[in-house]
Amino acid sequence: MALWGLAQISQAQDIEVSIIDGIQNQTIKSRMERGISALLSEINRACAQERSLRLDGIDMALSGKRSLEALWRNLHFLCEDNQIVERCLTSAEGYVIRNIYTQVNPMIEDYSDEPERALTIRLTRDGQIASVAMAASDAVYGRIMEQGLSVTDMERRTTILSFVENYRSFYDEKDLNAIDRIFSDDAIIITGTVPMKKNFANDTQSWREQITYKVQSKPQYLTSLASNFKRNKYIKVTFSDVEVVRHPANPNYYGVTLHQHWKSSTYEDDGYLLLIWEFHDGQDPIIHYRTWQPDRIGSHSLTKDEIINIMDFNIPTLD
């Protein structure tokens, strides 16, 4: 598939990134600026030359390089601004730079996407680039962050937002290993389906109770997902109506509810995804529960009370 015309390719220029706020350590700040500038410049050169990325000399974690290369096979993107000035955010894993806007060109037939999307770049605590993902919208960002109650809570919400953005990329890249890493070994995966033969017209029970739920272990879920990746040329996952709730009795647990639109080369659906996270200082956060429900049953759209949430689970209390 062809990339951009001459006008866009002519803009494939080196990028200079400046961080103006959010980090005090000047050594780490300089490393971040150099690394991001070099990465974005290489992305632009790869666009101009219609080639694969050359990341050997980029200050980036190996896992991040592999993830970006997988994303590049499906999506090419071009940074049009040669000077980028942004503030730095702090997350549980390190640092985050947002709002790096790009022009996007899908590399797979029938893969529709927004023509302009922003990148989010995550970095380690010592300033190395950890990963690159397509960003969530500003509206999603605002909803996640607006209820932050403390510095720790804000950092955890930034981490959750980073996950939401990365999660989309995991499906673009068909990165099963990344999905494996974020779930605890004893994670429970619950998927709801609607029994289509049932007549709902005269049913007075809760609509939520009409959904049939399938429970899987982590290995079962990953096996099913691997098959899904294999039979689809592409998978595109988008999120809206993101809500983050910290558990009232245990502030280390968060419930993240997202309205998910799934579109692949063989299947399309909409539903509500719930992920229950546990945070521990100094450790990577991990997901213990994942649930999915269809967003409607026949002509009935699920109400907020009918959507599974963190209060439906037995969360351990703090000692």
Disulfide bonds with the S-S distance in Angstrom:
none
